[in-house]
Amino acid sequence: MADEAYRRLPGAEIVLAGIADIEAGRRSINASAVQCAAPRLRRIGLEAPSAQGDVPAAHDLYRQLRAEYGDAAHSRYNAILARIASFAGAAELARRS
């Protein structure tokens, strides 16, 4: 898939920003979310590195969300991961067509 096609998919605002953050060495909510879904994103052809270190990406994502959103962290966590799943699913369908 071309880069332009990825930008039109649901969740691209998280995935593409997260990949850019990882490439720039920034730790962000989007970067942690991408690392959570790295294996699936790699299967669709994206350069999505897995988390490094002792802390799983999902734990790091939740910690960042908790710091920013407090008690709303859980719903944000679920929404972000669902959005990435939508992105990956749409990309998988597009690759098959």
LUMSEDREN-218770 format. One record per residue: residue number from 1; residue in three letters; chain; x, y, z negated of N, C-alpha, C in turn. Coordinates in pm, 1 decimal, always signed. Last residue first. Layout:
> nr,rest,kette,nx,ny,nz,cax,cay,caz,cx,cy,cz
> NUM,Ala,A,X,Y,Z,X,Y,Z,X,Y,Z
...
//
This chain:
> nr,rest,kette,nx,ny,nz,cax,cay,caz,cx,cy,cz
> 97,Ser,A,-760.3,-656.1,+185.4,-834.8,-615.7,+305.0,-744.4,-576.3,+418.0
> 96,Arg,A,-588.3,-706.2,-24.0,-648.9,-820.9,+44.2,-720.0,-783.2,+173.4
> 95,Arg,A,-529.2,-454.7,-118.0,-420.6,-532.0,-55.4,-476.6,-651.2,+21.2
> 94,Ala,A,-768.1,-381.0,-235.4,-721.4,-308.5,-117.0,-612.1,-386.9,-44.0
> 93,Leu,A,-774.1,-552.4,-457.6,-876.7,-563.2,-351.9,-830.2,-495.9,-222.9
> 92,Glu,A,-553.5,-451.6,-598.9,-556.5,-592.8,-554.4,-658.0,-611.7,-443.0
> 91,Ala,A,-642.4,-193.7,-652.0,-523.8,-214.0,-567.6,-518.5,-356.1,-515.3
> 90,Ala,A,-856.4,-248.1,-822.3,-881.5,-181.1,-694.2,-763.5,-199.3,-598.9
> 89,Gly,A,-714.6,-364.6,-1037.2,-816.6,-439.9,-964.3,-845.4,-380.3,-828.3
> 88,Ala,A,-553.1,-149.4,-1118.9,-491.8,-272.9,-1069.8,-591.3,-355.9,-989.1
> 87,Phe,A,-752.6,+36.6,-1197.2,-652.8,+70.1,-1095.8,-596.0,-57.8,-1034.0
> 86,Ser,A,-878.4,-106.7,-1400.9,-954.3,-65.6,-1282.3,-860.1,-32.9,-1167.0
> 85,Ala,A,-668.6,-124.0,-1582.2,-722.7,-248.0,-1524.3,-804.2,-217.0,-1399.5
> 84,Ile,A,-649.8,+144.4,-1646.5,-538.4,+80.5,-1576.6,-583.7,-50.8,-1513.2
> 83,Arg,A,-894.0,+172.8,-1780.0,-867.2,+253.2,-1659.7,-751.9,+193.0,-1578.7
> 82,Ala,A,-855.0,+6.9,-1997.9,-960.5,-25.6,-1900.7,-937.9,+49.9,-1770.2
> 81,Leu,A,-654.6,+147.5,-2129.9,-624.4,+14.6,-2075.2,-730.8,-30.1,-1974.8
> 80,Ile,A,-801.4,+379.2,-2197.0,-681.7,+387.6,-2112.6,-650.3,+252.5,-2050.1
> 79,Ala,A,-1005.0,+275.3,-2362.0,-1038.6,+345.7,-2237.9,-918.5,+352.5,-2143.7
> 78,Asn,A,-861.9,+169.0,-2580.9,-944.0,+82.3,-2495.2,-975.6,+147.7,-2361.3
> 77,Tyr,A,-746.6,+410.8,-2675.7,-664.3,+295.2,-2638.5,-741.0,+204.6,-2542.7
> 76,Arg,A,-973.6,+558.6,-2742.5,-882.8,+607.5,-2637.7,-797.0,+493.2,-2584.5
> 75,Ser,A,-1072.4,+403.5,-2952.8,-1153.5,+418.3,-2831.3,-1068.2,+470.5,-2715.5
> 74,His,A,-854.6,+431.1,-3134.7,-898.2,+299.7,-3086.3,-979.6,+311.6,-2957.2
> 73,Ala,A,-830.3,+707.5,-3195.6,-724.8,+635.5,-3122.6,-775.2,+504.8,-3062.3
> 72,Ala,A,-990.2,+858.6,-3350.3,-1040.2,+829.9,-3215.5,-940.6,+746.8,-3133.7
> 71,Asp,A,-851.5,+916.9,-3580.9,-949.6,+808.1,-3584.4,-1006.7,+772.3,-3447.6
> 70,Gly,A,-591.2,+1065.0,-3401.8,-639.4,+1020.6,-3532.1,-734.6,+903.1,-3521.1
> 69,Tyr,A,-472.1,+1154.5,-3169.7,-618.0,+1155.5,-3177.9,-675.0,+1105.9,-3310.6
> 68,Glu,A,-188.5,+1149.3,-3198.0,-253.8,+1258.7,-3126.1,-404.0,+1268.7,-3154.0
> 67,Ala,A,-129.1,+923.2,-3349.9,-68.2,+1051.7,-3386.1,-141.0,+1168.7,-3320.7
> 66,Arg,A,-270.8,+732.2,-3206.3,-309.0,+759.3,-3345.4,-253.3,+894.9,-3389.4
> 65,Leu,A,-123.9,+728.6,-2969.1,-263.6,+772.8,-2967.5,-311.3,+808.9,-3107.7
> 64,Gln,A,+119.5,+626.1,-3062.5,+113.9,+759.2,-3001.0,-29.1,+813.9,-3000.8
> 63,Arg,A,+32.7,+373.9,-3152.7,+95.8,+467.3,-3245.7,+88.3,+610.3,-3191.0
> 62,Tyr,A,-56.4,+255.7,-2912.5,-152.2,+283.9,-3019.9,-94.7,+385.0,-3119.4
> 61,Leu,A,+190.9,+240.3,-2773.7,+77.5,+316.4,-2719.3,-19.8,+353.6,-2830.7
> 60,Asp,A,+331.2,+66.7,-2942.6,+380.3,+202.4,-2922.1,+268.8,+292.3,-2868.6
> 59,His,A,+177.9,-162.2,-2911.0,+190.0,-101.5,-3044.7,+236.3,+43.4,-3032.3
> 58,Ala,A,+214.5,-212.3,-2639.0,+78.9,-189.9,-2691.0,+82.7,-124.0,-2829.2
> 57,Ala,A,+491.0,-261.8,-2621.9,+434.5,-140.8,-2560.7,+295.4,-109.8,-2615.1
> 56,Pro,A,+648.5,-375.9,-2924.3,+569.6,-400.7,-2803.4,+505.5,-270.9,-2752.6
> 55,Val,A,+966.7,-297.9,-3035.6,+825.0,-261.8,-3050.7,+751.3,-290.5,-2920.7
> 54,Asp,A,+1230.3,-351.0,-2974.2,+1159.5,-443.2,-3063.5,+1009.7,-417.8,-3072.6
> 53,Gly,A,+1319.8,-292.3,-2627.2,+1330.1,-278.3,-2771.9,+1240.0,-374.8,-2845.7
> 52,Gln,A,+1122.3,-177.5,-2353.9,+1250.6,-223.6,-2406.7,+1248.6,-208.1,-2558.6
> 51,Ala,A,+845.9,-267.1,-2148.9,+901.8,-195.3,-2263.3,+1033.0,-258.7,-2306.2
> 50,Ser,A,+895.8,-309.4,-1791.9,+840.0,-348.2,-1921.4,+907.9,-266.5,-2031.4
> 49,Pro,A,+850.5,-90.2,-1512.6,+934.4,-164.4,-1605.7,+860.5,-196.8,-1735.4
> 48,Ala,A,+717.9,-100.2,-1215.8,+669.0,-72.5,-1350.6,+750.9,-153.1,-1450.3
> 47,Glu,A,+683.7,-34.9,-909.2,+800.5,-46.0,-995.8,+757.2,-4.1,-1136.2
> 46,Leu,A,+419.3,-221.6,-753.1,+471.3,-99.3,-815.6,+593.6,-130.7,-900.7
> 45,Gly,A,+295.0,-447.7,-644.2,+400.2,-380.5,-570.3,+455.7,-252.8,-630.5
> 44,Ile,A,+127.5,-597.4,-787.7,+66.1,-522.0,-678.2,+168.5,-434.7,-605.8
> 43,Arg,A,+296.0,-700.7,-979.6,+237.1,-793.8,-883.1,+169.3,-721.8,-767.2
> 42,Arg,A,+342.5,-476.1,-1136.6,+450.0,-525.2,-1048.3,+394.4,-620.8,-943.3
> 41,Leu,A,+101.8,-465.9,-1273.6,+134.9,-357.7,-1180.7,+247.7,-399.1,-1086.7
> 40,Arg,A,+124.2,-694.5,-1433.5,+17.4,-686.1,-1332.4,+48.1,-578.4,-1229.3
> 39,Pro,A,+348.8,-623.9,-1596.0,+348.9,-743.3,-1509.6,+242.8,-736.9,-1399.0
> 38,Ala,A,+264.5,-367.1,-1720.7,+374.5,-378.9,-1624.6,+370.8,-506.2,-1539.7
> 37,Ala,A,+83.9,-279.1,-1904.3,+31.0,-348.7,-1786.3,+138.9,-377.6,-1682.2
> 36,Cys,A,+242.3,-151.4,-2090.0,+148.8,-255.5,-2134.7,+103.6,-342.0,-2017.1
> 35,Gln,A,+365.0,+41.3,-1933.6,+445.4,-70.2,-1981.8,+358.8,-183.3,-2035.4
> 34,Val,A,+150.5,+215.7,-1901.7,+205.0,+145.3,-1784.7,+285.7,+24.5,-1829.3
> 33,Ala,A,+131.8,+306.7,-2166.5,+19.1,+235.2,-2105.7,+65.0,+155.8,-1983.9
> 32,Ser,A,+372.5,+441.7,-2194.4,+346.7,+323.1,-2277.1,+232.8,+240.3,-2218.9
> 31,Ala,A,+327.0,+649.5,-2009.7,+438.9,+557.0,-1990.8,+416.6,+429.1,-2070.7
> 30,Asn,A,+105.1,+782.1,-2126.3,+93.2,+719.0,-1994.6,+204.2,+617.2,-1970.2
> 29,Ile,A,+224.0,+872.2,-2362.9,+109.3,+781.6,-2369.2,+95.8,+708.6,-2236.3
> 28,Ser,A,+582.8,+866.4,-2325.4,+452.0,+931.6,-2326.6,+344.2,+826.2,-2340.0
> 27,Arg,A,+907.7,+936.7,-2306.5,+816.3,+846.9,-2377.6,+683.3,+920.4,-2388.3
> 26,Arg,A,+1099.7,+978.8,-2013.5,+1008.1,+1036.8,-2111.7,+923.0,+928.1,-2176.1
> 25,Gly,A,+1264.3,+910.5,-1803.7,+1310.1,+883.2,-1939.2,+1222.3,+942.3,-2047.7
> 24,Ala,A,+1171.7,+930.2,-1552.1,+1237.5,+1050.1,-1605.1,+1288.3,+1029.4,-1747.9
> 23,Glu,A,+1045.6,+684.0,-1524.0,+1161.2,+714.7,-1438.1,+1241.0,+833.9,-1489.8
> 22,Ile,A,+835.6,+724.7,-1706.1,+936.3,+621.4,-1730.6,+1062.9,+650.7,-1651.0
> 21,Asp,A,+693.8,+929.0,-1571.9,+750.4,+952.9,-1705.2,+859.8,+851.6,-1736.9
> 20,Ala,A,+615.0,+793.4,-1339.1,+702.8,+911.1,-1329.1,+768.7,+941.6,-1463.8
> 19,Ile,A,+446.6,+603.5,-1456.7,+567.2,+558.8,-1385.0,+666.0,+674.5,-1371.4
> 18,Gly,A,+249.6,+777.5,-1556.9,+327.4,+692.6,-1646.5,+454.6,+642.6,-1582.1
> 17,Ala,A,+143.1,+885.9,-1324.5,+209.5,+975.0,-1420.4,+296.7,+894.5,-1516.1
> 16,Leu,A,+34.1,+651.3,-1216.6,+140.0,+722.4,-1144.2,+214.9,+819.9,-1234.8
> 15,Val,A,-152.6,+577.5,-1425.4,-47.9,+488.5,-1376.6,+65.8,+565.5,-1309.6
> 14,Ile,A,-324.4,+802.1,-1461.5,-249.5,+743.5,-1573.2,-129.3,+665.6,-1521.1
> 13,Glu,A,-425.4,+857.9,-1213.7,-374.0,+969.5,-1293.2,-294.1,+920.1,-1413.6
> 12,Ala,A,-533.5,+619.7,-1126.1,-404.6,+662.9,-1071.0,-342.7,+775.0,-1154.0
> 11,Gly,A,-785.1,+551.2,-1203.8,-677.4,+528.1,-1299.2,-541.0,+571.8,-1250.5
> 10,Pro,A,-898.0,+455.5,-887.0,-934.9,+494.0,-1024.2,-821.2,+458.7,-1119.0
> 9,Leu,A,-695.7,+568.9,-607.5,-756.5,+463.4,-688.9,-794.4,+514.5,-827.4
> 8,Arg,A,-554.9,+752.5,-463.9,-701.2,+758.1,-455.2,-770.3,+655.8,-544.8
> 7,Arg,A,-287.8,+693.9,-491.2,-339.3,+815.5,-556.0,-491.5,+823.7,-555.9
> 6,Tyr,A,-253.2,+472.2,-325.6,-253.6,+453.5,-471.2,-315.7,+573.6,-541.5
> 5,Ala,A,-248.9,+599.8,-76.3,-359.5,+508.7,-107.8,-367.1,+485.0,-258.2
> 4,Glu,A,-4.0,+733.3,-90.5,-129.3,+810.2,-81.2,-249.7,+723.6,-117.6
> 3,Asp,A,+179.7,+521.4,-86.6,+164.4,+603.7,-206.4,+33.1,+681.2,-206.8
> 2,Ala,A,+43.4,+225.4,+71.3,+115.4,+352.7,+75.6,+87.4,+432.2,-51.6
> 1,Met,A,+83.4,-119.3,+0.0,+0.0,+0.0,+0.0,+87.2,+124.7,+0.0
//
